[in-house]
Each structure stands twice: as C-alpha cells, then as structure tokens.
Amino acid sequence: MDFSLRRINGENIQYTEAETDSNIQLVFTPGGFNSGLWENQLRYFSKKYRTIAFQPTESYRDFDGERKCLKAVLEQDSIQNAVLVSNPVGNSVISSLSEHESVQTTIMTGFGSHNLPPKTVYRTFWAMAKRNPKVLRKSLFSRYTDYRVLKEFVRELDVPDYSDIESFMNKDMVETDKLSLIINAEEDRFSEIEEARKLNARLSMINRAGTFSFYEKPQDYNKALNDFLDIVEEKIRKEEITKSAEENRSLIEFGENEKNAVEVKKK
C-alpha cells in the first residue's frame, strides 16, 4: 500500500487506506516505527475491511505527534467503529484514545512498560542488528525465527530516534470497559503477561514468536486478530438491531400519541 501526504483535520499525515465497504474501520498505528512493518496485515485485512495506516511526518514521530495524528484520523466523519491496532511501543497511544466516541475496540500487541536501555546501548544494538540480524533472536524475536525474516525486518525497519521512542515509555494505560484484545507472544521478553491477565481484556497467545510477533508470525497474528474481529462485528450487529428496534418503538409511540391527540381534538 502506498502512503501519500494528506491534510486531515489540521494535521499533515502520511496516509494510506483501502476503501473496502465494512462496518468497522481497522486502523494500524505505527507506534514510533514505520507503518510499512504492518504490510502483511494491511494486504490481508484490506480484502475484507476498510483498512487504514498512517505515519506522522518526520518531525512528529514521538508520542504526542502520533496521538495527534491518530485523533485527527478518528475525527473524520466517515470513522464510526474504529478498531485500533498497535505494536508494543504504541500500546500507550491507542490506550489514551480508547474512550474516543469513534473507537469500538483496541488491540494491543503484548503488554508492559518496555523500559528503554541507555541511549548508547540502544544505538549500538540497532547498529549491530543492521550488520548481523541474528542478534535479534536473543532479544526481539524467537530463537526459532528464520534468518530470512530477520534480514527482511532490518532491511525494512526505519530505526526511530531514541528520544521519539523514549516518549512512549511508562505511560499510564487508560482503563476501559470496552471490548479489547491483547495478542501476546510466547517469547516476548518484555511483555508482562501476568499484568495483562489482570486487565478487562481478552488474551490470545502466539507460540514461537517475540516482541514483533505481527511481523514474525503474520499468519498466526492475523488469525488471532481475525477471530476477534468476528466477535466485534457480531457485537456491532447486535447493537444496530437494538438501535433499530428502539427507533421503531419510538416511531410507533409517536404515531400513537399523534393519533390520540387527533381523537381528543375531535371530542
């Protein structure tokens, strides 16, 4: 999917959208990284859902910049049942907007504070990973992951500035009663699975995957997401039936009141 620069509700945003007709709008957030890492999900889900991905411009890739962009996307008139999906770093962004009137549900990848190492360690790590992708097996990916996947990941990755990623860390999560999902990976060394179990959220587990499970095991991740979206769609369908019944009841009551008023006048 190709990104193009758009002006949306006052924000300049790199934006792409598959305008498939659907009850929900599936919004993939960058979480400080480049949204191209969601390519597999964008291709897969765009066949069934209106699918959106965005990227703040280069100067606004921190927490505040991404949150402003996501809020602008949500406040488009055509967004009514948004499903927000994020990588582990960006969970705090979608959580902060989980109570927005246009949001139907949130889907987090992993759960936890994800404290950063010192800046020098961060820079050294990514420099090493670019030269030798195998180091990712000891940190962000499963020890079983094929080398070709690691190599492709570092090729596609636009390593974020340290200060930008740091801005996402240690944000308080917003408690919500809305339907939500956490997709956790067996070898995500940073996810706090026991803390995730305490939340009012459904939990799905992916085996032999690490922090970037959506990239590492896309088929498993997509299945977990797809199964949950079926539940979300059923919830929306029931809400629409209830709303329609209430509207019909109101019309009937209005008609009866009008009829009674006419009869009273005749008397």
Stockholm file with secondary structure:
# STOCKHOLM 1.0

chainA/1-267         MDFSLRRINGENIQYTEAETDSNIQLVFTPGGFNSGLWENQLRYFSKKYRTIAFQPTESYRDFDGERKCLKAVLEQDSIQNAVLVSNPVGNSVISSLSEHESVQTTIMTGFGSHNLPPKTVYRTFWAMAKRNPKVLRKSLFSRYTDYRVLKEFVRELDVPDYSDIESFMNKDMVETDKLSLIINAEEDRFSEIEEARKLNARLSMINRAGTFSFYEKPQDYNKALNDFLDIVEEKIRKEEITKSAEENRSLIEFGENEKNAVEVKKK
#=GR chainA/1-267 SS CCCEEEEETTEEEEEEEECCCCSSEEEECCTTSCGGGGHHHHHHHTTTSEEEEEEECGGGCSHHHHHHHHHHHHTSTTCSSEEEEECTTTHHHHHHTTTSTTEEEEEEESCSCCCCCCHHHHHHHHHHHHHCGGGGGGTTSCTTCCHHHHHHHHHHCCCCCHHHHHTTTTCCCCCCCSCEEEEEETTCTTCCHHHHHTSSSEEEEESSCCTTHHHHSHHHHHHHHHHHHHHHHHHHHHHHHHHHHHHHHHHHHHHHHHHHHHHHHHC
#=GC SS_cons         CCCEEEEETTEEEEEEEECCCCSSEEEECCTTSCGGGGHHHHHHHTTTSEEEEEEECGGGCSHHHHHHHHHHHHTSTTCSSEEEEECTTTHHHHHHTTTSTTEEEEEEESCSCCCCCCHHHHHHHHHHHHHCGGGGGGTTSCTTCCHHHHHHHHHHCCCCCHHHHHTTTTCCCCCCCSCEEEEEETTCTTCCHHHHHTSSSEEEEESSCCTTHHHHSHHHHHHHHHHHHHHHHHHHHHHHHHHHHHHHHHHHHHHHHHHHHHHHHHC
//
